[in-house]
Structure formats: C-alpha cells, structure tokens
Amino acid sequence: MNLLSGTSELAAKLTERLGRVACVFEGQLRSEVPAVDALTRHVDRYRGKMLRPTLVVLSGWAVEEAAGQEVAATGPKLDTLAAVAEMIHMATLVHDDVLDEASMRRGGATVNSLRGNETAVMLGDFLIASSFHLCSTLGIPWLNAALGETTTQLCSGEILQLTHRGNMTLSESTYFEIIRLKTAVLSGACCGLAARIAGAPAAQVTALSRYGEAIGMAFQIQDDLLDLVGDEGIVGKTLGIDVQKGKLTLPIVIHLARADEVTRARTLEAIRTCDRRGLLALVNATGSLEAARSKATERAGSAKEHLVELGRGPAIELLSQIADATVSRTS
Amino acid sequence: MNLLSGTSELAAKLTERLGRVACVFEGQLRSEVPAVDALTRHVDRYRGKMLRPTLVVLSGWAVEEAAGQEVAATGPKLDTLAAVAEMIHMATLVHDDVLDEASMRRGGATVNSLRGNETAVMLGDFLIASSFHLCSTLGIPWLNAALGETTTQLCSGEILQLTHRGNMTLSESTYFEIIRLKTAVLSGACCGLAARIAGAPAAQVTALSRYGEAIGMAFQIQDDLLDLVGDEGIVGKTLGIDVQKGKLTLPIVIHLARADEVTRARTLEAIRTCDRRGLLALVNATGSLEAARSKATERAGSAKEHLVELGRGPAIELLSQIADATVSRTS
C-alpha cells in the first residue's frame, strides 16, 4: 500500500512532514537505559505505512483548506499528535505479536521472537507510557483525556476479541463491534482530534472522525482478506495466523453463517488443520470473500461521503485517495 | 503488613479515605463491554496493602499539617491521584504475573492462569490506559506529564531487569538502579505529586519525593527477602519465583559477590534445582541475608530522616510508622 501514489506537490510536502513526525517519534523513545534504547531502535523498523500519522497531518490540512487558509500552516502540535498515535499503534503491534506468537513483522523478526515474550510485553508497556508522556507535553488537558479514552477502548476491543476466540458462531455485529473498538476508534481519533487541534468547526470534527472510523473499519476488513488471500512475501508477516488462533475474520464469519452443515464441517476441519488453501476455496465458493470485499468497499465509500462536509481541495483529495487505497492495497 | 496498626483518629480517617479511593478506582474501571467488566472486577481483589494510595493521602495530609491547616482538608484530587497510582501498580502486577508465569496472587488465581496470557496482557494495557484516562480528568497538564514519565521509567526498570535475567554477576549498583526505576520512582511520585497538588513548598515536595523513593527501595528489598524466607501461605503468592526465573534478589547478589568458588558453585546449583531451603542456608552462612536486611533498614531510616523537613504531626507520624512497617512486614 503506497499512500503517497499521487505525485502532487502536497504528496511531497506530506512525505517531508512524515519525516518530522518520525523525528518526534524517535526523540521521545530515546532512553538513558541502553537496553531500552536498543529495543526502541529495533521497533523503529515497524513503522511501515504510517497510516495514522498521515491521517493526522492530512486532517489538519483539510481543515485549513476548508477555512481557505494556506495549507501546511498547522504547527508542530499535529506532528506530536501524529507521533503519539503511531506510538500507540506500535505498542499494539508489539503486544499483538506476543498474543499471536508471530515471528515476522514487516519482513523482520518480532521482538518476542528475538528477545522473548517478557521483553515484548514490557516494551509495549513502555511504548504506551511514552505515548501518554509525549501527548502530555502539548499541555492540552482535553487531548490527554481523549487519548486515554481511545486507548482504553482499543484495549476493550482486544479483550472482546479474545473472549470470542474459537467462537465459531461469532455474529457479524459482534465482529464489527470488535474491529470498531480495536482499530476504528484510533483512526477516528487521529482525524477528529487533529481537526479539533486545527480549530475546525464541530461539523467538520464530526465528519473527519467518521471518515477516520470508516477507513479504520475498511482497513481492518482488508487485513482480514489479506490474511486469507495475501502473499506472505508482500504482506510481510506470518499469514493465516488469525484463523489458526481461532480469531474469526469477516470472510469466514460470513461464510460460516451461509454454509450448509457439510460445508461447515469441512470449513472447521480446514481451520483445524491450518489448510489455508482449502479454506480459501470453501469461503470463495459461498461468495463470502466477495461479500467481505463489498463490506470493505462500502466503508471506504462511506468514508469519502463524510469528506463532502469539508468541500474540495488537494488535502481532501488525498484523504479520498487513501480511502480507495485502503481497500485496493495488497500489503 | 498492616499499615494501619495505629488506633489513632487519623488511622480511622485514613481507612475511610481509602474506601473513597477504592470507589474512584472501581468507577473508572467499569466498562460497557461485559468481558472487560468481569475482568476488572476480578482484579479488584488484587488491591491488597493499598500502599501507594496510602502514601498519596498521607503526603497530602502531612503538607497540611506542616502548614498548620486543618488535616483532611485536601480534596478529591488526591483521591483520584491515589486511584491512578494504584491502577498503574495493578497493571504491573498483572503483567508481572504473565512474565513470572505465576499462578497465585494475594491468595487468589492470577488472570493469566485463569484466562491465559493474552487476556492478561490486554488487561494490563487496559489498566495502564485507564490510569492515564483517570489522571487526565483532573485537567492538570504537569501531572499528566509527570505520570507519563514515571510510568515510562517503571517500564525501563522492568526491561533493565529482564536484560540482566540470568546474569549471575549482577552488581549491587545495577540491582539498585533496577529497583529504583521499577519500584521507587512510583512510590516517590505518589508522595511528591501529592505534596505538589496539596500546594507544598518546593523543599517539602523534594523531601516527600525522597521519602517515597526510599521506602520504595526498602519495600522492594523486603520483597526480595520474603521471596527467600517468606511463608507462601502468609505472603499469598508463589515464592522462590524470582530466583527460579534468573531474577537475582539482593541477598543473592550480595552473597554471590562474597562467596568463594565452592560456595558459588553450590549456590548456582541450588538456584538451578530450585532448592529454596538449600539456597537459604548458603546465603545465610555468608551473612548476606543479614546484610540485605541492613540495607532495607538503612533505606527505611533514610526515609524517616526526610520527614524532618515537615516537622511533627499525626500524619507525619503515620508516614514514619509506614517506613518501619515496610521492613518489619512478613507479607
């Protein structure tokens, strides 16, 4: 997924801006304890798509565009918020890898596989604490509160998902509640909080929050699809892990609800034996892969509709392209 | 350890106040996600000594005493800070139990043993996020920053400890740096931040911070001693775990530095075979148990000296008693 497929001047500015965000991110994670410093430098490589920082920066710019101000005038506050969001996301990646016993992440070894689960758990905690510390440097009390609530919801989503692990009758509505909490709330916060910091009127804050939530949902569904149909070399992480750990993905949730008894039994057997190819054929046969794809596309479309509130402009156009890229990406 | 051994009027007030803190604590952890709610209710039982909330409340009172104000006038802000500190502590307990593969905590089953490591990791994250959320409700920017830094240091201490796991030549100075970061920084923050909220002059803030750090160190050394000599039924957690996991405790650090080659080999063998009784005899023979006890007592004494800055009064007297109780406790 290349979020910066556009060759516009704005895309170049965005790239430069993400460099600044990376700088804030790395600066916060420097530690006087050498062991901690070595670990956070390793984690630096997990920064892949920088989706959340991109959402923060572009949301700020979109608000400026909507107000007819010069684009790119929003200050370092948004860089900090962007780094904070990426740090929270990174913490969940590190802990997710422990939960999933994953050995690869973005083509490199995971912290848990290199240094053990204990270190990975503590490093995740360090990242969460660092994100709050960094956020507090802005001195905006409502922002700390919003960030605390967002992270709490994110953890609730992970716990809800764990509670339903191995539940082969997971309903679509529970599935959507899980991904809303564990993924969409954070992407929604990236856009909504950035808009608020940039001084947007309430209607734009709401519109951008909803845009962010919708692309978060689309992004997660696409992740589910890639876990089933993706190429491990391209995606850069161990695939088929979700299903193997009893974590039902949307194509399979839809498929199991549609399947007759024989198909259902075959599906459960394919899951049990980690037969990813067989599972894919079964899910495809009931049209569930296509159905899940539609749901992702629907969310991406809904995300773009929310942008109408902000009018037109280059940053808003880039946000719209991101919505499309979320569901067309192959990694 | 009974922190409220005094029968004074103030001890009764403190008990009442800790009830309020528990109420704030529980209120923050209520969740609309039933799975999360059930887990946090389980964790409620981990609240044992309530040492950190006690330090917060008494530090606030001590400052009022020192200013000649009526005691117990400090408001709900300190109750919130007390609940925040307890929540951070609780998060570390939940994650420590994952790291230690412990099955018992305060006489009850640990979350990891009941619900698996994954849920325990996420519950710990939920508690950290909730503590920051709760802290941010006070709307005090410097407090959010201080709490973020404290928690970051706490995690650094845990990582530093993990780095030295199995290091049989751990130096005393590294040992002290580990326990300072992982334990004393938080207890120091409880006292220092409470003092600041209560409007103390800078010298008192410093004195109370140092008091808190010193009793944190004493507390951790006493924990180390109890891991070796304590009674599992009284302590309420699986003992001998620290040594078994290659986590050197102070008596053993001192002992290994003192031991001749034969004793050293015997000691390593006792650690390898988890022979707690044999280990105790060896450590005792070099006087290292007594040496570690002295270090704990020394820290407790230093804690009391810092209280001189605040003069005399019932709350200050209780803080002094806590310093003594920290090293005389058997659980």
Interface residues (C-beta under 8 A of the other chain):
Chain A: S31 V33 A35 V36 L39 A91 H95 V98 L99 R115 G116 N117 E118 T119 V121 M122 L123 G124 D125 F126 I128 A129 S130 F132 H133 L134 C135 S136 T137 G139 I140 P141 N144 A145 L147 G148 E149 T151 T152 L154 C155 S156 E158 I159 L160 L162 T163 R165 L181
Chain B: S31 V33 A35 V36 L39 A91 H95 V98 L99 G116 N117 E118 T119 V121 M122 L123 G124 D125 F126 I128 A129 S130 F132 H133 L134 C135 S136 T137 G139 I140 P141 N144 A145 L147 G148 E149 T151 T152 L154 C155 S156 E158 I159 L160 L162 T163 R165 L181
